[in-house]
Amino acid sequence: MTADIRADHRPASPPLTERQEARRRRILNASAQLAARGGFDAVQMREVAEAAGVALGTLYRYFPSKIHLLVATMQDQLQHMHTTLRKRPPAGADPADRVAETLMRAFRALQREPQLADAMVRALTFADRGVSPEVDTVSRLTTAIILDAMGAEHPTPEQLSAVRVIEHTWHSALITWLSGRASIAQVKIDIETVCRLIDLTAPSPGTDSPAS
């Protein structure tokens, strides 16, 4: 299951050439830098193109809209977090503790750049059906991060349901914190509480999780 989820994050076929990937990287970096300085409104397609050193038409070929661009920026940020988490995996005693630690580390990474976090979350909120593939990729990546922390190679349907609830709670906690309606302490409590669903869905001892 986790292998299938991770495979979805590989570049779509045909893969980008090295030059195209470098251009895409410059665009995403420019988007993140502008958002970090001025939030959602600061990310203007013309300014992104200028900062990335590409023509405006080229930018639109990679990302048809500002929403596409910012959702892709969030995907890029999550991929970076995923790589970091794999290098320094959580050390919790059980899956629920490890997932809570993982999500709080991801949350603190976003906390360091609140305007960037706000821009990416607003883009996810505003995304319509035309951005569904990109939003789904963000969701699959978040799921993969949680499953990695759980150590669930073959999660049960009940575990996957718990993961979806955890993902929704994490996203909601991020929104309420960005809007000033929740403190970091409250976010931590909410995440630790919802992660206890993992304990309730763990397979009974001596039973094998079904293969995906």
ABEGO torsion letter per residue (X at the ends): XAAAAAAAABBBOBBBBAAAAAAAAAAAAAAAAAAAAAEAAABBAAAAAAAAGBBAAAAAAABABAAAAAAAAAAAAAAAAAAAAAABBBABABAAAAAAAAAAAAAAAAAABAAAAAAAAAAAAABBAAAAAAAAAAAAAAAAAAAAAAGBABBBAAAAAAAAAAAAAAAAAAAAAAAGABBAAAAAAAAAAAAAAAAAABBBBGBBBBBX
